Amino acid sequence: MKKDNVISPYGFQKGEQSHVFCLNYVTVEDCLPLLCQLHRASTLPPADQNSMGLEIICRESASCPHLYLSCKSPAERDNLHDKIMAQKDVSVESSEQQDMTLKWQNGVISNYDYLMYLNSAADRSFYDLTQYPVMPWVIQDFTSTRLDLENPETFRDLSKPIGALSEERLARMKERYDDMPEPKFLYGAHYSTPGYVLFYLSRLAPEYVLCLQNGKFDQPDRMFNSLWELWQNCLHGAADFKELIPEFYESNGNFMVNTGVCNFGVRQDGRPVGNVELPPWAEDSYAFIRKMREALECDYVSKQIHNWIDLIFGYKQRGEEAEKADNVFYYMTYEGAVDLDSITDPNERACIEIQIMEFGQVPKQLFTTPHPVRHGARIEHPISGSHSVAAANGTVKDQSCLVEKDCDKENMSETNKVLPRKVDFSSLNEVLRFSLHKQAITDVKLCLKRKMAFSVSQGPVLLQLDHDYSISDVAVDDSCATMVSATKEGQIYVWDLLTYSLNNMFHAFIRSLAVCYQHVVVGLDGGQIQVWDMERAILLNTCQAHTVIVLFLKTLFWLTS
């Protein structure tokens, strides 16, 4: 397999021959384990290839930070899990899905980290090629010399699956779909398979490619040679619907570099398979990964990525909504479509297991309702209270003077200067901690006059005040006699805190909320402010502030959009 220390495809010859291996570049002890491992990987029985397993991620300081334990059946896996959890010294740190979604919505965690969390929650693992983490294509411009993240044309339509991006190709798929007997499917291939993962990583792990493909590399012209060619094939190819893998957003780009160890062959134009051809806007593979990550975290993608989550992990993954979204794959790719334990014929079961493993698996469905939209970009720095609105008539100070470094200090008057206030949060001491909510907390308000604190979670109950939907925001007036609460469905409730009774209700889809002199002031997604009369539930005024309101506390604080 190795000639001149270069990995090459196997050559098959018929007849009896004798071979003498001279292992003069490493010791026998170093070489034999690798040969045995490769031999075992190429001859694994179906039972050992079963993707059923238990993944254990330990703390960074642990002697063994990661374990992936393969099991033969769900019962064996569950039994192993129960025995591990029964150990007295084992403690598990869990992050509730609602908490992580809320953190992502408010910019506490990045798009990449949230997508990786969803992959983990859906049982995708770096240690399982059959269920490798899946990431989206977000860029469709691979020809420009400059990557413009302000231009919507730079980005792929995240509301459609890869197979539906080309209308011409989708029309052919639908025509075939209409004439197909049950079970119907639009796409015969999948967006994530072991072959696709190793297609991307062939330069980094050629030995696994050889194991997967019976000791041979693919044809040189069909390998991962160019980003532009790959995107064009995914866009127009008859059976290519590949999404990306996390390495495109979090790595040093070495998986796209041929270090010379591998001989992948020569393409039809006479060029040997070398490094992946990058788009003109990337100087090298490292710059490519960095700009891909910038694109993933940009404002445009942050506002659209929930659509892709609906397709891969959410309510558009299967059923009627999947049909409407042109997101229907072969039935065996869906979790629970085949009960393997009910199949008694070992040959039939082996065939189905191999088909499931080799041809892709849809992730576990995590959401059955539309995924919420992200409120804004990731928060990089804490908001300073000095950036406030001064004028009472609804006008805003010149935004260029909200940040001192962007202002001409010589032309600023003393009254217009903004002096940032530094706060050392590392010196704060915890006074009291208690657990009250079972769901993620969405807002907290203090009332110093009555020494009370009001906190709301994603549940529908606040004190004794019942709401029709989960609560997203709350505000209390200075006298602590009136409280206003809001739900994500657009209902605004006005409550009397002395009698715990509902005074009024009106509708507005808001981003933030405040109570001021018998008026309710709300901030909307588009940067508008609405002023409502609390007693009459009448809209008094709407103004465009060119900003997005994020917080109200006696003084209105603003964050430029």
Secondary structure as UniProt FT lines:
FT   STRAND          2..3
FT   TURN            4..5
FT   STRAND          6..7
FT   HELIX           28..42
FT   HELIX           46..49
FT   STRAND          53..57
FT   TURN            60..61
FT   STRAND          66..70
FT   HELIX           74..85
FT   TURN            88..89
FT   HELIX           97..105
FT   TURN            106..107
FT   HELIX           111..121
FT   TURN            122..123
FT   TURN            126..127
FT   HELIX           129..131
FT   TURN            149..150
FT   HELIX           152..154
FT   TURN            158..159
FT   HELIX           162..164
FT   HELIX           167..178
FT   HELIX           194..200
FT   TURN            201..204
FT   HELIX           206..212
FT   TURN            213..215
FT   HELIX           220..222
FT   HELIX           227..236
FT   TURN            238..239
FT   HELIX           246..248
FT   HELIX           254..256
FT   TURN            268..269
FT   TURN            280..281
FT   HELIX           285..297
FT   HELIX           299..312
FT   TURN            315..316
FT   HELIX           320..324
FT   TURN            325..326
FT   HELIX           331..333
FT   TURN            335..336
FT   HELIX           340..342
FT   HELIX           346..358
FT   TURN            385..386
FT   TURN            392..393
FT   HELIX           399..401
FT   HELIX           404..406
FT   HELIX           409..411
FT   TURN            414..416
FT   HELIX           425..427
FT   STRAND          441..447
FT   TURN            448..451
FT   STRAND          452..457
FT   STRAND          461..462
FT   TURN            463..464
FT   STRAND          465..466
FT   STRAND          471..476
FT   TURN            478..479
FT   STRAND          482..487
FT   TURN            488..489
FT   STRAND          491..496
FT   TURN            497..500
FT   STRAND          501..507
FT   STRAND          512..516
FT   TURN            517..518
FT   STRAND          519..523
FT   TURN            525..526
FT   STRAND          528..533
FT   TURN            534..537
FT   STRAND          538..544
FT   STRAND          547..552
FT   STRAND          556..560
//
